[in-house]
Amino acid sequence: MPWHPPPLSSLPWQDRLRTRLRFSSALGDAPERHESTVSVPRVLDLALRTGELLLASGEAGEDVEAAMLGVTDAYGLERCTPNVTFTVITLSYQPSLVDLPVTSERVVRRRVTDYTRLDAAHRLVEDMTTGEVTLEDAYHRLVDIRRNRHPYPTWLVLMATGLVASTASVLVGGGPVVACAAFFAAVVGDSLAQGLAKRGVPEFYQFVLAAMPAAAIAVGLIKADIGVQPYAVVTGGLFALLPGRALVAAVQDGLTGFYITASARLLEVFYLIVGIICGVAIMLYVGNQLGVDLDVEGSFFPDSNPPVQLLAAAGLSLAFAVLVQVRNHVLPIAAAGGAASWSIFEVLRIGGAAPILATVVATGVVGLLGQLLARSGRTSALPYVIPAIGPLLPGGAMYQGMLGLALGHTDRGWAGLVNAAGLALALAVGVNLGSEVARFVLPAPQRGGREKRAAAKRTRGF
């Protein structure tokens, strides 16, 4: 019996098209021939540009492919095969089994995290899949989305970077002096990195320079004999730089079968962490020449101070939401989500649960709520979920692991890296699990009077 796309239902396009991607036999049973009434190159170009915008904004590979399928289906190209990697997006259309395919691709060279654009792109795909916009109107809307400015001014984003650093330093045991020092270090480091970025300097060197102020301020505080925790100053000052979100995205792509993209993301994370360690190591050498013994390693689970840490977690998520450019109305939700995720994590950890288990549970709950909010608004879940898990991101553990190896503390370094990998896996599993659970909470599409949802087909070890 020939396969036909499921009818439009109350489900968002992500769920409808993820089923297409995961149901491997679906495309093989497509009709023998399909005569398109629209320009094939035009539709493929629109789908590729939409996918490029989503991928550059931080969307997972599976959702990018689903969006591209949604665009091609909406304009009558039902025999398409998308392929997404970290830097290249390919889309192929075959009119029939005996015709040569038409293949197009785009290279994604520049990534700018802007969840406002991501939200607008999701709404555009939703409107296309429901037949509400013509091909030309969709092109015009996509151009407008790409041209839209970020919702927050540069100075506010810079202040948000400092707020992320100061609240992160509080979460790892720092006091008011440490928080102020971390704020200043993050602002100076980000300004220096932006200066290099405007001159086209590679990102690796931007991270080397941006990491120096935090270590330099820690050296100065110790030289001035101010009783502070240097590891909290350095870790807080570097928290906005540490690519914890990229590590979680890499693990999430791996969980959904996008192994090439996941590997590329992990390699990018490695280079960025090495750049940060190089910047810190340079200042460690300078401090040593000045007679300062700078200990930048410390505990990441200090004694609990629930009221202060709860406010710090909410503030970190709020500032993180500004950094990733969410819409204004999402800001209070992000702050509440950060407080909720940290509260769940702390309650479980104090109750004796391992940090990885506590992270899975906290992220799973926040991920599920974020997915439900996103589906009610027919948009992406990332603006709701990513800022909320900000306090739990494993950037600090990655930093400790790489720093331990750089300083020759091999055992401590590998333990830190294993801990970071475990936390990233826990976060990605929680986010992914929330998405999968949300699919079952919502009603399944009706097909032939019965509820049916195709299962994902995966390898079983052979």
C-alpha positions in Angstrom: 0.0 0.0 0.0 1.6 3.3 -1.0 2.7 5.6 1.8 1.1 9.0 2.2 2.1 11.8 4.5 -0.1 12.0 7.6 -2.9 14.5 7.5 -2.5 17.8 9.3 -3.3 17.6 12.9 -3.0 19.5 16.1 0.6 18.3 16.4 3.4 20.8 15.7 5.5 20.2 12.6 8.5 18.9 14.7 6.5 15.8 15.8 5.0 15.2 12.4 8.3 15.3 10.6 10.5 13.6 13.2 8.3 10.6 12.6 9.1 10.8 8.9 12.8 11.0 9.6 12.8 8.1 12.0 10.5 5.8 10.0 13.1 4.6 7.6 10.8 2.9 5.1 8.6 6.0 4.6 10.5 7.5 1.7 11.1 4.2 0.0 7.4 3.8 -0.7 6.8 7.2 -2.1 4.8 7.5 -5.4 6.6 6.5 -8.6 6.2 10.0 -10.2 5.2 13.4 -9.0 4.8 16.4 -11.3 5.7 19.6 -9.4 3.9 22.8 -10.2 6.5 25.0 -8.5 10.1 25.8 -9.3 12.1 22.9 -7.8 15.4 25.0 -7.4 13.4 27.7 -5.7 11.8 25.4 -3.1 15.1 23.7 -2.4 16.8 27.0 -1.9 14.1 28.2 0.5 14.4 24.9 2.5 18.2 25.2 2.6 18.2 28.8 3.7 15.6 28.0 6.4 17.7 25.1 7.6 20.9 27.2 7.6 19.2 29.8 9.8 18.0 27.2 12.2 21.4 25.4 12.4 23.3 28.7 12.8 21.0 29.6 15.6 21.8 26.4 17.6 19.0 24.1 16.6 19.7 20.3 16.8 20.4 18.5 13.5 17.2 16.4 13.7 15.0 19.4 13.9 16.8 21.1 11.1 16.2 18.2 8.8 12.6 18.0 10.0 12.1 21.7 9.1 13.6 21.2 5.6 11.2 18.3 5.0 8.4 20.5 6.2 9.3 23.2 3.6 9.6 20.8 0.7 6.4 19.0 1.6 4.5 22.2 1.9 5.3 23.1 -1.8 4.8 19.7 -3.3 8.2 18.1 -3.3 7.5 14.9 -1.4 10.6 12.9 -2.5 13.3 14.8 -0.7 16.3 13.7 1.3 17.9 16.2 3.7 21.3 15.8 5.2 22.7 18.0 7.9 26.3 18.1 9.2 28.0 20.8 11.3 29.0 23.0 8.4 27.2 21.7 5.3 23.4 21.3 4.6 22.4 19.2 1.6 19.0 18.6 0.1 18.2 16.3 -2.7 15.0 15.9 -4.7 14.2 13.0 -7.0 11.1 13.4 -9.1 10.8 9.6 -9.7 12.8 6.5 -9.2 14.1 6.7 -12.8 14.9 10.4 -12.9 18.2 12.0 -11.8 18.0 13.8 -8.5 18.4 17.6 -8.1 20.8 18.3 -5.3 21.6 21.6 -3.6 23.7 22.5 -0.6 24.7 25.4 1.6 27.8 25.9 3.8 27.2 27.3 7.3 30.2 29.4 8.1 28.9 31.8 10.7 27.0 31.0 13.8 25.2 33.6 15.9 23.0 32.4 18.7 19.8 34.4 18.5 16.7 32.6 19.8 14.4 35.4 18.7 15.3 34.6 15.1 15.1 30.9 15.9 11.5 31.5 17.2 10.5 33.5 14.1 12.0 30.8 11.8 10.0 28.1 13.7 6.8 30.1 13.3 7.5 30.5 9.6 8.0 26.8 9.1 4.7 26.2 11.0 2.9 28.6 8.7 4.4 26.9 5.6 3.5 23.4 6.7 -0.1 24.5 7.3 -0.4 26.2 3.9 -0.8 29.8 5.2 2.0 31.4 3.1 2.9 31.2 -0.5 6.4 30.5 -1.7 7.2 34.1 -2.5 5.7 35.3 0.8 7.8 32.8 2.7 10.9 34.1 0.9 10.1 37.7 2.0 9.5 36.6 5.6 12.7 34.7 5.7 14.6 37.7 4.4 13.0 39.9 7.1 13.9 37.4 9.8 17.6 37.4 8.7 17.7 41.2 8.6 16.1 41.7 12.0 18.4 43.2 14.6 19.0 41.5 17.9 16.4 42.4 20.6 18.9 43.6 23.1 21.5 46.4 22.7 25.2 45.6 22.9 25.7 47.2 26.3 23.0 45.1 27.8 24.4 41.9 26.4 27.8 42.9 27.8 26.3 43.5 31.3 24.5 40.1 31.0 27.9 38.5 30.4 29.2 40.0 33.6 26.0 39.0 35.5 26.5 35.4 34.3 30.0 35.4 35.7 29.1 37.0 39.0 26.2 34.6 39.7 28.3 31.6 38.6 31.0 32.6 41.1 28.4 32.6 43.8 27.2 29.1 42.9 30.7 27.8 43.3 31.2 29.4 46.7 32.3 33.0 46.0 31.2 36.0 48.1 30.5 39.6 47.2 34.1 40.5 46.4 34.5 37.4 44.2 31.2 38.2 42.4 32.3 41.8 41.7 35.7 40.6 40.5 34.2 38.0 38.2 31.8 40.5 36.8 34.6 42.9 35.9 36.8 40.1 34.5 34.0 38.8 32.3 33.1 42.3 30.9 36.8 43.1 30.1 37.4 39.7 28.6 34.3 39.8 26.4 35.2 43.4 25.2 38.7 42.3 24.3 37.4 39.2 22.4 34.9 41.4 20.5 37.7 43.6 19.5 39.5 40.7 17.9 36.3 39.4 16.3 35.8 42.7 14.5 39.2 42.3 13.0 38.5 38.8 11.8 40.8 37.0 14.2 40.0 33.3 14.6 37.8 32.4 17.6 40.6 30.3 19.2 42.7 33.5 19.8 39.6 35.4 21.0 39.1 32.8 23.7 42.8 33.0 24.7 42.6 36.7 25.2 39.2 36.7 26.8 40.4 34.2 29.5 43.3 36.3 30.6 41.4 39.0 32.7 39.9 36.5 35.1 43.2 34.9 35.9 44.9 38.3 36.0 42.4 39.7 38.5 42.8 36.6 40.7 46.6 37.1 40.7 46.0 40.7 41.7 43.7 39.8 44.5 46.1 37.3 45.9 49.0 39.8 45.6 46.9 42.4 47.5 46.4 39.7 50.2 42.6 39.8 50.0 41.2 36.6 51.3 39.2 35.3 48.4 38.8 31.9 46.6 40.8 32.3 43.5 39.2 29.3 41.8 35.8 31.0 42.2 37.1 34.2 40.6 38.5 32.4 37.6 35.7 30.0 37.2 33.0 32.7 37.5 34.9 35.0 35.1 35.2 32.3 32.6 31.7 30.8 32.9 30.2 32.8 30.0 33.1 31.6 27.9 33.0 27.9 28.7 31.2 26.1 25.9 29.0 24.0 28.2 25.9 24.6 25.9 27.9 23.4 22.9 28.9 20.3 24.7 25.3 19.5 25.6 24.3 20.1 21.9 27.0 17.7 20.8 25.8 15.0 23.1 22.2 15.6 22.0 23.1 15.3 18.3 24.8 12.0 19.1 21.7 10.7 21.0 19.6 11.4 17.9 22.0 9.7 15.5 23.8 12.7 14.0 27.3 11.4 14.8 29.3 13.5 12.3 27.7 16.7 13.6 28.2 15.6 17.2 31.9 14.8 16.5 32.4 18.2 14.9 30.8 20.0 17.9 33.0 18.1 20.3 36.1 19.1 18.4 35.0 22.7 18.5 34.5 22.4 22.2 38.0 21.0 22.6 39.6 23.8 20.7 37.7 26.5 22.7 38.6 24.9 26.0 42.3 24.7 25.0 42.2 28.4 24.1 40.8 29.2 27.5 43.4 27.1 29.2 46.2 28.8 27.2 45.0 32.2 28.4 44.8 31.0 32.0 48.2 29.3 31.7 49.8 32.6 30.5 48.6 34.5 33.5 49.7 31.6 35.8 53.2 32.0 34.5 53.0 35.8 34.9 51.8 35.3 38.5 54.5 32.9 39.2 57.1 35.4 38.1 55.5 37.9 40.5 55.8 35.4 43.3 52.1 34.6 43.4 51.1 31.0 43.9 47.7 30.9 42.2 45.6 27.9 43.0 42.8 27.9 40.5 41.4 24.5 41.4 38.6 24.0 43.9 35.4 22.3 44.9 32.3 22.8 42.7 29.9 21.7 45.3 30.4 24.1 48.3 28.3 24.2 51.4 24.7 25.0 50.5 23.3 28.5 51.1 19.8 27.9 49.6 18.4 31.5 49.5 21.6 33.0 48.0 22.2 30.2 45.6 18.5 30.2 44.5 18.7 33.9 43.6 22.1 33.3 41.9 20.6 30.5 39.8 17.6 32.6 38.8 19.9 35.5 38.0 22.3 33.3 35.9 19.4 32.0 33.9 18.0 35.4 33.3 21.4 36.8 32.2 21.9 33.7 30.0 18.6 34.3 28.4 19.7 37.8 27.4 23.0 36.4 26.0 21.1 33.9 23.7 18.7 36.7 22.7 15.3 35.3 23.7 12.1 37.3 23.4 11.2 39.7 26.2 8.3 37.6 27.5 10.5 34.6 27.9 12.9 36.3 30.4 10.8 35.7 33.6 10.2 32.1 32.5 13.9 31.6 32.1 14.6 33.0 35.6 11.9 30.7 37.1 13.2 27.8 35.2 16.8 28.4 36.4 15.6 28.5 40.0 13.5 25.4 39.5 16.3 23.4 37.9 18.8 24.4 40.6 16.3 23.7 43.4 15.6 20.2 42.1 19.3 19.5 41.7 20.1 20.7 45.2 17.3 18.8 46.9 18.3 15.6 45.3 22.0 16.1 45.9 21.5 17.0 49.6 19.3 13.9 49.8 22.2 11.7 48.7 21.7 11.4 45.0 24.8 11.5 42.7 25.3 14.8 40.8 24.7 13.0 37.5 21.4 11.5 38.6 20.3 14.8 40.1 21.1 16.5 36.8 19.1 14.1 34.8 16.0 14.5 36.9 16.3 18.3 37.1 16.9 18.7 33.4 14.2 16.2 32.5 11.5 18.1 34.5 12.6 21.5 33.1 12.9 20.0 29.6 9.4 18.5 29.7 7.9 21.8 30.8 9.9 23.7 28.2 8.7 21.4 25.5 5.1 21.7 26.5 5.4 25.6 26.6 7.0 25.5 23.2 4.4 23.3 21.6 1.6 25.4 23.0 3.1 28.4 21.2 4.2 26.4 18.1 7.8 27.4 18.5 11.2 26.0 19.5 11.8 24.7 23.0 15.4 26.0 23.1 14.5 29.5 24.3 12.7 27.9 27.3 15.1 25.0 28.1 18.6 26.2 27.5 18.6 29.3 29.8 16.8 27.2 32.5 19.6 24.6 32.6 22.3 27.3 32.6 23.2 26.8 36.3 23.8 23.1 35.6 25.9 23.4 32.5 29.2 21.4 32.8 31.5 24.3 31.8 33.2 24.4 35.2 33.9 20.7 35.2 35.4 20.9 31.7 37.6 23.8 32.8 38.8 21.9 35.9 39.6 18.8 33.8 41.6 20.6 31.1 43.4 22.8 33.7 44.4 19.7 35.7 46.0 18.2 32.7 47.7 21.4 31.8 49.2 21.7 35.3 50.3 18.1 35.4 47.6 16.9 37.8 46.7 14.0 35.5 44.4 12.1 37.9 42.4 15.2 38.8 42.3 16.3 35.2 40.9 13.1 33.8 38.5 12.9 36.7 37.3 16.4 35.8 36.8 15.6 32.1 34.9 12.4 32.9 32.7 14.3 35.3 32.1 17.0 32.6 31.2 14.3 30.0 28.9 12.6 32.5 27.1 15.9 33.3 26.8 16.8 29.6 25.3 13.4 28.9 22.9 13.8 31.8 21.8 17.2 30.6 21.4 16.0 27.0 19.4 13.0 28.1 17.2 15.2 30.2 16.5 17.6 27.4 15.9 14.8 24.9 13.8 12.8 27.3 11.6 15.8 27.9 11.1 16.1 24.2 10.2 12.4 23.8 7.9 12.4 26.8 6.1 15.5 25.4 5.4 13.6 22.2 3.4 11.0 24.2 1.7 13.6 26.4 0.2 15.3 23.3 -2.4 13.4 21.2 -1.2 11.3 18.4 -2.3 12.0 14.8 -5.4 10.2 13.6 -4.8 7.8 10.8 -7.7 5.6 9.6 -9.6 6.2 12.8 -6.8 4.7 15.0 -4.0 6.4 17.0 -0.7 5.4 15.5 2.8 6.8 15.8 5.7 5.2 13.9 8.5 4.1 16.1 12.1 5.2 15.5 14.2 2.5 14.0 17.7 2.2 15.4 20.5 -0.3 15.3 20.5 -2.9 17.9 24.2 -3.5 18.1 24.6 -5.5 14.9 
